[in-house]
């Protein structure tokens, strides 16, 4: 009995390692194809529209709510130390450096990642991917690389919107509590933020976009078992990309501290 | 038949999926401009045979030659060049469901020709007219019946005027009248010099279209020859197939 259980666990570990290996091969190929012509410009633009623009309402609403909540929480603490005036700057730093990129990444993973996984999964099980190959179109380049690139371009733009919405939410909360004027709030917001903050945040969101696009495309490309497999690809795309996003964030923060020491100091 | 003359040649091709052997040492050659029919019970590797010819599946052993070129050895770009000379009708049509019927048929033209927009649309409309679907240009694939989707798939497979047309179950899901019309279309293509490889369960269609037939069973070619040759073949499987079409 114990032997059988150990065998099952061992097999599961081997399967997981094999899947991870296959994903890294897939992602590595995507990195090469990203910079190799021909570039599917029209399809990339279509995907940016499909993945990016349709996420805007979600991003704006979530950003505004995050801004309000962060502002309310920090107010309670900072006021105790007489540092209420630092709320705009603190909120902006939190949003630009960490909360904005991560929350945007998780929201896009949930919305676009699931969509990519389901769409490519359905194309796989209905032989549409084979049909593309039969028409002499590189399906990997046409379907996966375009979606990955679209995520890499859309995510920094969406993060900027998230940051803006968050600051607006923070201003709304502060204006309700203290009656602070809009120009003063925004002046204070940017007091602690430098150019390096925007560069590092952009690099981070590009990496997040690559993770979301490549994980969802990989799972969609490898979907099996009909409609059940499509649903599975969609769900796993969200779960796997969310976990990878959070894990990679830890590494990226450390890397950013090394590359941009002024941020960590 | 000389190998050099073959449009398609299987040379001792074997393929297994896990423990299940689908093709075992299968060899045949198809002369250019002829129609080759593949018969066999479900799951005997007919579709797998077609997918080998267009390089969607690679054999575990053996070679697949298209116009004398071993496509199992080709790199992706070279394989794409070979594929541009082929058309493939999938068993379930495999239409791109996010674009219209017209865009499905126009898709290969947009990818592989320098035709202007008007010429692309005109040719796509002509191919749809060939399969009696002139009115479906702006419809979405989801709005069509299975048989109509099949015909759109055929129009898409034909739109680049391929040298070799691979057709998986052209009659499946079609009414008898449309089925005969599709047969007529395929016969016309063969007469115009297109090499056809047709997988079918429809014996009357196979008799009408194919110059030569092969019956697959247990991963091997059980019998091969003209319809008359197979009619005279004593093998029970072959007889079961050939009689199915005559009501015998």
Interface residues (C-beta under 8 A of the other chain):
Chain A: X119 X122 X126 X127 X128 X130 X131 X132 X133 X134 X135 X136 X137 X138
Chain B: X51 X54 X55 X56 X76 X80 X81 X83 X84 X86 X88 X90 X91 X92 X94 X95 X96 X97 X98 X107 X108 X111 X112 X156
